[in-house]
C-alpha cells in the first residue's frame, strides 16, 4: 500500500467541450495532480478543498512561477476552508 498525501485545490479552469480541469497541489506547490471532469459530472460531484492522493500518482511542477502560485493558493485555501469542506 502506498503512502498518501494531502493536496489542496488551487485551480479550476473551464475548457472547451464542457470540460473542467481541477488542479490540486502540495502545500509547497512543488507537486500536483490534475483531474478532468465533464461539467455535467461535476454538478453531481462534491469538490472538496483538499483530497488525499496516492504519492505515486502525484506529478512534479517544473516551473518555479507555477510552484510559487500553487503554494500561495494552497495557503489561501487552507486559511479559509477545512480539507473536507465543499467548494
C-alpha positions as CSV (number, residue, x, y, z in Angstrom):
1,X,0.0,0.0,0.0
2,X,1.5,3.4,-1.0
3,X,1.5,6.5,1.2
4,X,-1.0,9.2,0.6
5,X,-0.5,13.0,0.6
6,X,-3.0,15.8,1.1
7,X,-3.3,18.1,-1.8
8,X,-5.3,21.3,-1.9
9,X,-7.5,22.8,-4.8
10,X,-5.5,25.6,-6.4
11,X,-7.1,25.9,-9.8
12,X,-10.4,25.3,-11.5
13,X,-10.4,26.0,-15.3
14,X,-13.2,25.6,-17.7
15,X,-12.1,24.5,-21.1
16,X,-13.6,23.6,-24.4
17,X,-16.2,20.8,-24.9
18,X,-17.7,21.3,-21.4
19,X,-14.6,20.0,-19.6
20,X,-13.3,21.3,-16.3
21,X,-9.8,20.9,-15.1
22,X,-9.1,20.8,-11.4
23,X,-5.6,21.2,-10.1
24,X,-4.7,20.1,-6.6
25,X,-1.2,20.9,-5.2
26,X,1.0,20.2,-2.2
27,X,1.5,23.0,0.3
28,X,4.9,23.8,-1.1
29,X,3.5,23.9,-4.7
30,X,6.2,21.5,-5.9
31,X,3.8,18.7,-6.8
32,X,0.3,18.4,-8.2
33,X,-2.4,16.2,-9.6
34,X,-4.7,17.3,-12.4
35,X,-8.2,15.9,-12.7
36,X,-10.6,16.4,-15.7
37,X,-14.4,16.2,-15.3
38,X,-17.3,17.0,-17.6
39,X,-19.4,19.9,-16.4
40,X,-22.3,17.6,-16.2
41,X,-20.4,15.1,-13.9
42,X,-19.0,18.0,-11.8
43,X,-22.5,19.1,-11.0
44,X,-23.2,15.8,-9.3
45,X,-19.8,15.5,-7.6
46,X,-18.7,17.2,-4.4
47,X,-15.5,19.1,-4.9
48,X,-13.7,19.5,-1.6
49,X,-10.9,21.9,-0.6
50,X,-8.4,19.0,-0.3
51,X,-8.1,15.4,-1.4
52,X,-5.9,12.5,-0.3
53,X,-3.8,11.2,-3.3
54,X,-1.5,8.2,-3.5
55,X,2.0,9.5,-3.6
56,X,2.8,7.6,-6.8
57,X,0.1,9.5,-8.7
58,X,1.5,13.0,-7.9
59,X,3.4,14.9,-10.6
60,X,6.2,17.4,-10.2
61,X,5.7,21.0,-11.1
62,X,8.6,22.1,-13.2
63,X,8.0,25.9,-13.5
64,X,9.1,28.0,-10.5
65,X,6.4,30.6,-11.0
66,X,3.8,28.0,-11.1
67,X,5.1,26.4,-7.9
68,X,5.0,29.8,-6.2
69,X,1.5,30.4,-7.5
70,X,0.3,27.0,-6.3
71,X,1.9,27.5,-2.9
72,X,0.2,30.9,-2.5
73,X,-3.2,29.4,-3.5
74,X,-2.8,26.4,-1.1
75,X,-2.1,28.9,1.8
76,X,-5.2,30.9,0.9
77,X,-7.5,27.9,0.6
78,X,-6.1,26.4,3.9
79,X,-6.8,29.6,5.7
80,X,-10.4,29.7,4.6
81,X,-11.6,26.1,4.3
82,X,-11.4,22.8,6.1
83,X,-10.0,19.9,4.0
84,X,-13.4,18.2,3.6
85,X,-15.4,21.4,3.0
86,X,-17.2,21.6,-0.3
87,X,-16.2,24.4,-2.7
